[in-house]
Amino acid sequence: MTPGEWNFARKFQLWLDNEPNFGERQLIIECIMTLAELYEKNPETKIGEEIHIDQILEDAIQISWETFQPDPYIFNFSFFSFFFIHQ
């Protein structure tokens, strides 16, 4: 392991250690693994600036929420139907 790789691993571990939420830590690790695989399969890809993992995760969560959120009308209708049927 080169000194640069060692420093990266140390900083990355410190960053993970400061994240109290296990789910967030898992998402961070999966994001890094996905980026590593992307660059392994496409070595010609270059990024000349910092990668903001927090922003990537925030965007991914927002897209997921928008994609899988049920239609509010259907959700409300189902809730009220359940409420009135079970009284």
N, C-alpha and C positions, 0 to 999 in steps of 0.2 A: 504494500500500500504506500503510495507516495505521501509526502507531507501534506499536500493540498487535499488529497482524499481523506487523510486522517483528520484534518481540521474540519472538513465538511461533515464527516461522520460525527465528530464530537459536537459541533454546533447543532446538527440535526437532532442528536439524542437529547441535548439540553432543551431544545425547542419542544420536543415531544414530552420530556419530563415536566415541563411547565404547563402542559395542557391537561387539566384535571378530568375532562370528559373523555371516557374511553371511546365512545362513538366517534368523537372528533379526531382522536388519535388514529383510529382505524381508517377514517376517511383520508387523513393526511398521508398515511402510509400507502394506501391504495392509489392515491393521486400520484405520488412519487413513483410508484411501481409502473403505473400506466405511462407516465412521461418517459421513464427509462426504457420501457419497451418500444415506445414510439421512436425514440432516438436510436435505439438499437436496430430497428427495422429500416430507418431512414437516416443513415449517418450523414447525409448531405444537408440535413436540416440544421440551421444555425439560428440561435437566438442571441442577439447582441445586448440584451439587458436582463435585469433580474426577472425571475419567475415568481409571481405573487400567488403562492398556494392558497392563501386565505381568499383571494379574489376568485380564483378558479373554483374553489369549493362553494363560495357564496353564489356564483353564477350557476353552477351545476344544481345546487339545491333549489334555486329560483326556477330554473327550467323544469326540473322534476316536479315541483309543486304545480306549475302551470300546466304541465302535461297530464298529471294524474289526479288533479283536483276534480272532484265530481261537480257536475252542474249544480249551482246553488238552488235553483228551482226544484230539481229532482230531490236533492238532499232535504230541503225544507218540507217538501210534500211528503216524503217518506217519514220524516220525523213526526209531522202532525198526524199522518195516517196511523202510525204506531201509537201515538199518544191517545187519539180518540178511540181506536179499536180496543185498547187495553184499559179503559176506564171502568 
